[in-house]
Amino acid sequence: MILFVSAFALVSPACANEAAYFAITRFWVAGVYYAHNEDCPTGKNLHEGEIAKRALIETGHDPNEFLDRDGASYSQEKDAQLMQIITFRGRIDGKPANAYAFPESVSDPHIKTGSGKYGYGFNLDGKTKSSDFIDPETGERGVDNNLYRVYACNSHTRQLPPPQQSVAADFGSEAYLSSYPPYILEISSLDEKRDDYDVTVTISMSLDTVVRDASGEAAQEQTLRVDPDPRWQNVVHGKMKNGVLTTDVFDLNLPGNPEWFPEYHFKQARLRLRVLPEGKATGILGGYHDWLPFYRQMAIRGTQWELIGDDVPGTYYALKRLADGYPDPGSGEMTAISSAFAVKAVRVLIQKPKDTSSREEAQDELVH
């Protein structure tokens, strides 16, 4: 594959007062690890075998016919029957209903949600409530991150001891790194010799997936092409102080993985990013996001998700209950949930289109 460089301007590594570029290579819901489960004082939620057993009992089946003592299925035939029962355990007008497509066809199991003191993120609503988090890194009070509260006590999405992530985050970020183009972060004038200065931050999308280094992480200084699609060009003012970038509040729109989460649309977003001398960066992206897409990414996998450990309809009810932003004008129900995502990035080179050609035109510059 040969690239016609004439269509793109190659941007070199940043010197003082020149733009610096990073590929965001890891992106997952930010959570704090509690060694003694202080965030889930009444215990964790049901694991996969317990969820299946409860569903069988609720639908009038004998769990012993399908599950062994550890909650595992006896056979492939029984497993197929089990998944059918779990999927259609909902009831609408007394008839079986798909519990993932119609989560309110089952009663709210009131899954346990996180109640810890510390949590990553930002004070999104400008208020300091007793139920809010304290950011363990900055000490900021009034931090809003109800999305992690929903996931905090689930076995699949619970934060593990650092530097580990949750099981879901590890799987998701690995799949993201392997098969999906990363986000591109541009800082207009990065200068390690200066302090407390203004910058312009642009967050966009790459057209290319990353090349990995010997450790399996994204290689530094690799060259990536920037997607010129105007839908994914997010520009915001920021400040650099003590090696940390903080942005103003802005709306952030980014494509997701079509299989999991097609698009992200954060309202009142803000980014905090520590730029490290070894060509890496870590930080937190926070904002309000519609809560229903977070349920969708679980529901489309249905029993696959529940049989690895998380109650899918229960998560629907928890997301709806803990949504805390943007009330619907008619019903008054909250449509968005506060969130914070952990971000990791590496320094890269980029190729920018010389004009405002479309994504399709940029891709046409490839010769196979």
N, C-alpha and C positions, 0 to 999 in steps of 0.2 A: 504494500500500500504506500503510495507516494503522495505527499501533500504539496500542492502548488502554493508555495510560500507567498506568492504575489497577492493572494487574497487576504493574507493575515499579516499584521505587524508583530514581529517577535519582540517581546518585552523581556529585558534582562533582569538579573537579580538587582534588588534595590540597593542603591548607595544612599548616603545621607541626603535627605530631602527628596528622595525619589519614592515612587510607589512600591509597596511590598505586597506580595501575593501569597495567599495560603489556600490549600485545598482542605476543606473540612472533611475529614476521613472517618470520624466517629460522631454519632448523634443519637442520644437516647435520653429517656426521662431521667432527670437527676434525682437521686435519693441519698439519704444519709444512712450509714450502717450503724445500728445500735447493737452492741455486743451482748447486752442482756435483755433484748426484746422490749426495751422501755417504750418503743413506739407502738407495740401491740401487746399491751399488758394482759389482755384476756386470751392471748394465744393467736395462732395463725388460722387462716381459713382452711376449709376442707381440702385435702389433697385429692388427686384424681380418682383413686379407688373409692373414697368416701363420697365424692360427688356422684359417681355411678351408682353406688349402693343407695343413696338417698333417692335418686331418680327412679330406681327400680321399686323401692318401697312405696313411693308416692303414686306410682302407676299400677300398684297391686301385684307386682311380681316378687318372686322369692329371690333375693340376691344370691343365695347359695347355688342356684341353678346356673348362674353366669360367672360368678367371681370366686376366687379362692380366698384364703384367709388374709392375704396381702392386698386384695383388691384387683388382682390380675385376672384377665379373661382366660377361660379354660381352653378355648379352641378358636380357630378362624371362623367357624360357623357360628359359634356362640357370640363371638366378637361382632359379627355383622348384625346379629339380632339385637345385641346390646346397644350398638350405635343407633339403630332404628328406634329403639324404645327411648333412648336419651333424647334424640333429636325431636321426636314427636310427643314429648311429655307434656306439652302445653295443652290447654283446653279452651276452645272457643265455642260457646253454645253447646257445651258437653261433648264436642267432637275433638279428636286429636289435632294438634296444631304444631307446626314447626316452632320450637321454643327460641330459636335464634332469629328467625324472620319476624316473629311476633313475641318479643320478650315479655310483654305484659300479659301473655297467655298463661304464665306461671306466676305464682305469688312471689313477692319480694322476700328472698332468703335473708336479707339484712346482713350481708357479708361484713366482716370486720374491716375497718379502715384505720389508717395511721393516725396516731395522736401524739407523736413525739414533739419535743420542744424545738428541735433544730431541723432546718430544711433549706435547701438551696433555692435561690430565686430573687425576686424583687418585690417591693411594696407596690403592687400594681394599682391599688385603689386609693392610695394616699392616706389610709387609716391604719391605726395600730390596735388590733383587737386581741383579746386574751387567747383566742384560738389560733392566731397567726404563728408562723415560724420565726425563728431567728436564724439568719444566714450564718453558718459556722465559719465561713471564710472572711466575711466583711463585718459581721456583727450587726448588720442592718436588721431592725425590728419591723414587724408588720408584714413579713414576707408571705406572699400568696402563691401557693403551689398545691392546689387541691387535687390536681391530676395525680401527683404522687401519693397523696392520701388514699386515693382509690386503690392503688396498686400495692401499697406498703405491706399488707399482711397476706398477700397471695404468694404461694410458694414459687410460682413461675416468674413473677415480676418483682419479688422482694430483693432489696439491695443486699449484696453479699459483701464479705470483708474486702476492703481495698487491697490491691488494685483491681480486684474482680468487679464485674458488673452483675446485674441480675441475669438469670438464665435467658430470659426473653431479650434483654438488651444485648447480650453477647451474641446470640443467634442473629438478631436483627442487624446489628452493626457489621457483623462479619458478612452477611449476605449483601448488605449495602456496599461494602468495600469491594466485594468480589465482582459484582455484576451491574452496578449502577454508577453513573457519572457523579462525582462529588460536587458539592457547592464550592464556589470560588469566592474568597474574601479578599477584597482589595483595600489597603490602607494607603491613603494618598501620599503621605510624606513621613515615612518612618525613619526616625533619627535617634539612635541609641545614645547620642551625646547630649541630647536636649531633654527637657522635662517640662511637663505641663504645657502642652501645645495642642492646637486644634488640628483635626484631620477630617477628611471626607472618607466615609466608609461605603463601599459598594459590595453588595452580596448578590451573586448571580449563579449561573449554572455552567458546568463544563459540558462539552460535547463528548469527552473521552472518559473512559474508566481509567483507574490508576494502575501504574506498574508497582509491584511490591519489591521491597528490598529483601535481604537474606533473612531478616527476622520475621518476615511476613507482614510487616507494616508498609504503608505507602512510602515509596521512595521520595526523598527530598530532591528538589531542583529538577524534577521531571517537567516536561513541557506539556501543557494542557491547553486546548482551545476553548475560548469562552463562547457560550451559546448567546447569539445576539437577540434572541426572542425578547421583545420589550416587556412581556409579562413577568419576566424573572429578573428584571433590573431594579434592584432595591438600593436606594441611595439615602444616606443619613449622615448628619454631622456627628462627630465624636471628639473625644479628648484622650490624649495619651498622658499618663502621669504615673511615675514610678514603674514604668514598663507595663502598665495595665491600660487597655483600651476600654472606655465606656462610651456608649452611644446615647444620643437623645432618644426620646420615644418615637416610634415609627410603626407603620403597618408593613408586615413582611409577607411576601407571597413567593412560594417556591414549589416546584414540582416535587412530588414524592415518588415512591416506587409504585407503579400502577397496580402491582399485585397486592400491595398492602395498604398503602395510604396515598391515593392519587395526587393530592395537592395539600399543601400547608398554607393556611391564611391566618397569620397571627395578627391580632389587634393589640395596640399599645405595647408593641414589642420593644425590647431593649437587650443589648448585648454587653457582657463584661468578658474581656479576653486578656489573659496574661501572655505576653509575647516573651518566649524563652530564648536565651542566647544560642541554644543548639539548633535553631531553625525550626522550632515547634511552638505551638500555642495551645493553651487550654482555657476553658471558660464556661460561662453559663449564658444561654439564650432563654429569655422568659417572655411571657405575654399571655393574653387570653386567646383561646381557640375554641371554635364550636366543639361541643363535647360529643355529638353523635358520630363523627368519623372515627373517634377512638373506639367506640363500640363496634362500628362496622368492621374494623380490621380484625376483631376477634370473631365476630359473627360469621364472616365468610368462611372461617375454618371450623366453626361449630364444634363437633365432637373431637376433632383433632386437637383443638385448644383445651377443651375440658379434660380430655384424657391425658394431658400432661400437667394439669393441675389447677386451672382457674375456672371459677363458676362464671359462665358467660352471661346468662340473664342477670345474675347477681351483680355483675360489673355494670350492666346497663342501669340498674336501679341506683347503684352507688354514684355513677357519673351524673345521672339526672339529679340526685339528691344533693351532691356536692358542687354542682355547677354554681358559679358565683359571679357571673358577669353577663351584661347585655340582655336584660329582660325583654321578653317578647311583648310588643306593644299591646297585643290583645289579651293574652292569658296571664302575662306577668311572670311566667316561668323563665328561669335563666337559660339562655341558649349557649353560653360559653363557659369554659372552666379555666381557672388560672393554672399556669403550667411553667415548668422550667426544664430545659434540656441541657445536659452536659455536652460540651463540644471539645473535640480534639482536632488539631490541624497541623499540617506541615507546610514548610516554605516550598513554593513551586515557581516555575516560569510559566508565562502564559503567551498565547497568540490571540490577539484581538483582531476582529474583522476591521478592514480599513474604512468601511462605510457601514451603513445601517442595513445591510442585506439581511434577509430572513435566515432562519435556521436552515431551511431547505436549500437556499442558495449557498450557504456556507458548506453544507454537507456535499453539495454538488462539486465542490472543488477537489474532492477526493478522486483519484484515479485508481481503479482496482486492477 
